[in-house]
Amino acid sequence: MDSSHGAQPIPQHPETRLVTSGRDTKAQKGFVNPPVFHGSTVLYPTAEDLHAHRGEFQYGRHGTPTTRALQDTLMALEGPQCAGVGLVPSGLAAISTTLLAVLGAGDHLLVCDNVYRPSRNFCNGLLSRFGVETTYFDPLIGAGIEKLFKPNTRAVLVEAPGSQSFEMPDIRAIAEVAHARGALVIDDNTWATPLYHRSLEQGVDISMQAATKYIGGHSDIMFGTISANAKAWPLLAETIRLLGVCAGPDDVFLALRGMRTLAVRLAQHHRSGLEMARWLAARPEVARVLHPALETDPGHAIWKRDFTGASGLFSIVLKPAPQKAVDAMLDTLKLFGMGFSWGGFESLVIPFDCDLYRTATKWSPGGPTLRFHIGLENVEDLKADLDRGFVALNAAI
Ligand SMILES: *Cc1c(COP(=O)(O)O)cnc(C)c1O
């Protein structure tokens, strides 16, 4: 919805759509932002309307003016392939709801070996209990995924890049094979967001987001969004209805507020992230930086082809060092907080080890690995913080 009336819509760039979409000034009595609708009951004016479930809104779980504003904004950002957007209470709920929507007993699922670990837990736990078989594949498999397809393969789940190891799957090649075999492609697009990776345009059928991360952007909500094309949306809409998942109105409002500033925040995360990645690559303690926007990264060609920007999340491989030295570094850092999640305004660091859970590929980076989220602090301050950290690391080796 739009506040302009009668005029032909002028094509807009994504940054503009992020600011203007979902705004219904007239309904909001002139205010720019929609109110937060706390509502379950929707009253019907006549018995006839009630019998027919007639009305713009029918019941709180099925949507409010606040959820519609956010859905309209996400649809405008995703582009014309997007047929619908589901809003759910967490990023993981976006993954589980999507998989439940497209899979049934006896189906086979292909999952990229670099996906978010709780996505694997869902497949290995609940999906296997309900008779869905999962096969994990090498993130770099490309069109070679063909040989893993079975007659009952219904879907492929990818994450580009994986949010710890940053390998970059070739989603276009995977989607071509999947579609030839009648399977749907699901992309966990949390790292780049639809602003920097237009996955629905690139053969993905369902693109989901942990909106907890960059869409919320302030580390203060748990939220998930699911964008689907016309082929997949009916399945999703039905499953969301049957499961009864819906998101809390305050979180819906905060996600919409986050969308308004997504473009400026992400541009800064991109700039600062790359500057810190290059600075870290030049450090003698660092063996490798895993960041697909770096020219030297093995995933760079795919990133350049498919993405228009990078976020502030990447990893490094340290030269071999004892855990106690890495811990000394982590304990020295003041600006880099240690904590899970990312996508907020603050810088974060965590140690990680993909070898604990990978099954299709061997993860042996050759040294301790750290994942950084570069926040919106001044990069010189962040460098100074890491300088102190490296002094502590070297002193403890
Ligand atoms: C955080 C994250 C999720 C899950 O999001 P929650 O809101 O924490 O449930 C899913 N995928 C990726 C890539 C993530 O980083």
The ligand as a Gaussian input file, in Angstrom:
#p B3LYP/6-31G(d) Opt

LIG

0 1
 C       20.706000     -17.044000      13.731000
 C       20.484000     -17.819000      12.522000
 C       19.332000     -18.566000      12.351000
 C       18.298000     -18.714000      13.432000
 O       17.747000     -17.512000      13.844000
 P       17.080000     -17.339000      15.284000
 O       16.263000     -16.129000      15.153000
 O       18.203000     -17.240000      16.266000
 O       16.250000     -18.579000      15.540000
 C       19.155000     -19.214000      11.156000
 N       20.078000     -19.152000      10.179000
 C       21.202000     -18.460000      10.309000
 C       22.182000     -18.433000       9.199000
 C       21.455000     -17.780000      11.486000
 O       22.605000     -17.122000      11.634000

